[in-house]
Amino acid sequence: MTAEERKNEYVSLYNEYTDQIFRYFYFRVYERERALELSQEAFIRLWKYVASGKEIEHLKALLYKISHNLAIDESRKKKAYSLDNLMQDGFEIPTNLKDERNDKLDVMAILQEVEGIGERYKEVILLRYVEGMMVKDIAVILEESENVISVRLHRGIKQLSEKFKE
């Protein structure tokens, strides 16, 4: 692949995934400005890798792997923020469903409960249901087998449903 082709592929990926990567970080750091900074850092690191000329099989997976590693680094540095504090600051979860008010409450309740489950389950649930990624893609990003990711999704959903029964 020529340098120009790599550049074009990078620009295309940037245009297509900027919002998704921002959301990915936002639901991990809960600060708009910090999520923007981390998004920019992820794309800078991706560009450096692309510009180095190394062969890349799945550019999207590499972008999410870089983002995942940045999120882990960030979580080691930062304290956790609660969903209640975010809502007090005016954060609203976007939704495109019919009964917006009830749906927003449902989504907020679910996200609040997601905060209470294990980190390994939270990660796969957010990637699957907030980012809309397939199990196969999540497996590549987290460097796990598809079976492991499926089991984590199942167990995470089971933990969430048990919390809602309480």
LUMTI-755049 format. One record per residue (C-alpha): residue number from 1; residue in three letters; x, y, z. Coordinates in pm, 1 decimal. Example, Ala and Ser with C-alpha at 12.3 -4.5 7.8 and 13.67 -1.06 7.14 Angstrom:
2
R   i  aa        X        Y        Z
R   1 ALA   1230.0   -450.0    780.0
R   2 SER   1367.0   -106.0    714.0
***
This chain:
166
R   i  aa        X        Y        Z
R   1 MET      0.0      0.0      0.0
R   2 THR    139.2    338.5    -94.5
R   3 ALA    174.4    629.2    145.5
R   4 GLU   -108.9    811.6    -31.3
R   5 GLU   -341.1    510.5      1.8
R   6 ARG   -258.0    479.6    373.4
R   7 LYS   -329.2    851.0    417.9
R   8 ASN   -664.5    822.1    237.7
R   9 GLU   -763.5    517.7    443.2
R  10 TYR   -670.5    702.5    763.8
R  11 VAL   -871.4   1012.6    666.8
R  12 SER  -1170.3    796.9    581.2
R  13 LEU  -1146.3    613.9    913.8
R  14 TYR  -1106.7    942.9   1100.1
R  15 ASN  -1417.8   1090.1    937.9
R  16 GLU  -1621.7    776.6   1002.3
R  17 TYR  -1519.7    701.7   1362.7
R  18 THR  -1447.5   1036.6   1529.6
R  19 ASP  -1784.3   1047.2   1705.6
R  20 GLN  -1771.7    681.4   1807.8
R  21 ILE  -1424.8    713.6   1958.3
R  22 PHE  -1531.8   1028.2   2142.2
R  23 ARG  -1833.6    838.6   2284.5
R  24 TYR  -1608.0    546.3   2372.6
R  25 PHE  -1392.7    776.6   2583.7
R  26 TYR  -1679.8    981.2   2722.0
R  27 PHE  -1842.7    675.5   2875.2
R  28 ARG  -1513.7    594.6   3042.7
R  29 VAL  -1394.5    933.2   3171.7
R  30 TYR  -1727.2   1125.9   3189.2
R  31 GLU  -1556.3   1455.7   3107.4
R  32 ARG  -1621.5   1607.9   2766.9
R  33 GLU  -1288.0   1787.4   2736.3
R  34 ARG  -1084.9   1490.0   2853.4
R  35 ALA  -1273.8   1260.4   2615.4
R  36 LEU  -1188.0   1497.8   2328.7
R  37 GLU   -820.6   1499.2   2429.9
R  38 LEU   -808.8   1120.6   2449.6
R  39 SER   -984.9   1091.0   2113.3
R  40 GLN   -725.9   1316.4   1955.9
R  41 GLU   -446.1   1120.0   2119.2
R  42 ALA   -587.9    792.1   1984.8
R  43 PHE   -597.6    926.6   1629.1
R  44 ILE   -247.3   1072.5   1662.1
R  45 ARG   -111.3    736.4   1775.1
R  46 LEU   -297.3    563.5   1494.5
R  47 TRP   -152.0    807.1   1240.6
R  48 LYS    201.6    749.6   1370.4
R  49 TYR    149.8    377.3   1327.0
R  50 VAL      1.2    417.6    979.6
R  51 ALA    275.0    660.0    873.4
R  52 SER    544.4    417.6    988.8
R  53 GLY    450.5    196.4    694.1
R  54 LYS    379.6   -114.0    900.7
R  55 GLU    122.3   -351.5    757.6
R  56 ILE   -220.8   -317.0    920.1
R  57 GLU   -482.9   -584.1    869.8
R  58 HIS   -777.1   -419.2   1050.8
R  59 LEU   -740.8    -43.3   1090.2
R  60 LYS  -1065.1     -5.4   1288.1
R  61 ALA   -961.2   -277.6   1532.4
R  62 LEU   -622.7   -108.9   1577.8
R  63 LEU   -796.3    223.1   1648.7
R  64 TYR  -1012.8     64.3   1916.2
R  65 LYS   -715.0   -123.2   2062.1
R  66 ILE   -523.4    205.4   2093.3
R  67 SER   -832.6    367.0   2246.7
R  68 HIS   -878.0     77.1   2486.5
R  69 ASN   -518.1    107.5   2605.5
R  70 LEU   -553.8    484.6   2649.7
R  71 ALA   -873.2    431.7   2849.9
R  72 ILE   -695.7    184.3   3076.4
R  73 ASP   -409.5    429.5   3129.5
R  74 GLU   -659.8    704.3   3206.2
R  75 SER   -855.8    491.8   3453.0
R  76 ARG   -536.1    423.9   3643.9
R  77 LYS   -483.2    798.1   3681.8
R  78 LYS   -835.5    916.4   3754.4
R  79 LYS  -1100.3    861.8   4017.1
R  80 ALA  -1441.1    736.8   3906.6
R  81 TYR  -1732.2    973.0   3844.5
R  82 SER  -2087.3    877.2   3925.2
R  83 LEU  -2373.7    906.5   3680.8
R  84 ASP  -2563.9   1113.1   3939.1
R  85 ASN  -2290.6   1379.7   3936.4
R  86 LEU  -2296.6   1388.1   3557.5
R  87 MET  -2672.3   1433.2   3550.0
R  88 GLN  -2642.4   1720.2   3799.9
R  89 ASP  -2395.3   1881.3   3559.5
R  90 GLY  -2655.2   1864.0   3282.1
R  91 PHE  -2548.1   1543.8   3104.5
R  92 GLU  -2827.0   1384.4   2904.3
R  93 ILE  -2807.5   1050.7   2730.0
R  94 PRO  -2915.6   1081.4   2365.3
R  95 THR  -3197.8    855.8   2252.0
R  96 ASN  -3407.3    818.6   1937.8
R  97 LEU  -3694.1    620.2   2086.4
R  98 LYS  -4068.8    697.8   2089.8
R  99 ASP  -4130.6    785.3   2454.2
R 100 GLU  -3814.3    986.2   2512.6
R 101 ARG  -3871.2   1074.1   2876.3
R 102 ASN  -3927.7    715.9   2993.6
R 103 ASP  -3658.4    581.8   2768.7
R 104 LYS  -3405.8    833.8   2902.8
R 105 LEU  -3486.4    723.1   3255.3
R 106 ASP  -3445.8    359.3   3153.2
R 107 VAL  -3112.1    423.1   2981.2
R 108 MET  -2983.8    628.9   3275.4
R 109 ALA  -3086.6    358.1   3520.2
R 110 ILE  -2912.8     92.8   3312.2
R 111 LEU  -2593.3    297.5   3274.9
R 112 GLN  -2591.3    364.3   3646.8
R 113 GLU  -2615.1     -8.0   3712.6
R 114 VAL  -2340.5    -78.6   3457.1
R 115 GLU  -2109.5    127.0   3679.5
R 116 GLY  -2166.8   -126.8   3958.2
R 117 ILE  -2060.0   -440.2   3774.0
R 118 GLY  -1705.7   -565.9   3722.9
R 119 GLU  -1475.4   -372.3   3487.7
R 120 ARG  -1430.0   -669.1   3253.0
R 121 TYR  -1808.1   -695.6   3207.5
R 122 LYS  -1862.4   -320.5   3186.6
R 123 GLU  -1611.1   -290.5   2901.9
R 124 VAL  -1776.1   -551.7   2680.3
R 125 ILE  -2129.2   -427.6   2755.2
R 126 LEU  -2036.6    -70.2   2660.9
R 127 LEU  -1859.3   -181.7   2343.7
R 128 ARG  -2149.1   -404.4   2243.5
R 129 TYR  -2452.1   -196.7   2337.1
R 130 VAL  -2330.0    164.2   2341.9
R 131 GLU  -2081.2    142.0   2055.0
R 132 GLY  -2280.0   -123.0   1866.0
R 133 MET  -1977.7   -340.5   1798.1
R 134 MET  -2000.0   -707.2   1710.7
R 135 VAL  -1856.7   -977.5   1937.9
R 136 LYS  -1591.7  -1056.5   1676.0
R 137 ASP  -1466.0   -695.0   1673.8
R 138 ILE  -1466.3   -673.6   2053.2
R 139 ALA  -1260.7   -993.6   2066.2
R 140 VAL   -998.7   -843.6   1835.2
R 141 ILE   -979.9   -520.9   2036.4
R 142 LEU   -952.2   -691.0   2374.9
R 143 GLU   -731.6   -969.8   2238.1
R 144 GLU   -963.8  -1239.7   2367.6
R 145 SER  -1152.9  -1518.5   2194.8
R 146 GLU  -1506.8  -1458.7   2072.9
R 147 ASN  -1622.7  -1720.7   2320.9
R 148 VAL  -1467.7  -1532.5   2614.8
R 149 ILE  -1636.0  -1209.6   2502.1
R 150 SER  -1972.6  -1385.5   2463.1
R 151 VAL  -1941.5  -1532.8   2812.1
R 152 ARG  -1853.5  -1190.6   2957.7
R 153 LEU  -2153.9  -1034.1   2782.7
R 154 HIS  -2381.4  -1307.2   2914.9
R 155 ARG  -2247.6  -1279.8   3270.7
R 156 GLY  -2254.2   -899.8   3264.7
R 157 ILE  -2615.7   -896.1   3146.1
R 158 LYS  -2701.5  -1153.6   3411.0
R 159 GLN  -2544.7   -930.6   3680.3
R 160 LEU  -2741.1   -631.4   3549.4
R 161 SER  -3069.5   -821.1   3545.1
R 162 GLU  -3008.1   -939.7   3902.4
R 163 LYS  -2945.6   -578.7   4009.3
R 164 PHE  -3275.9   -471.4   3852.1
R 165 LYS  -3461.0   -751.2   4032.6
R 166 GLU  -3342.6   -608.6   4365.2
***
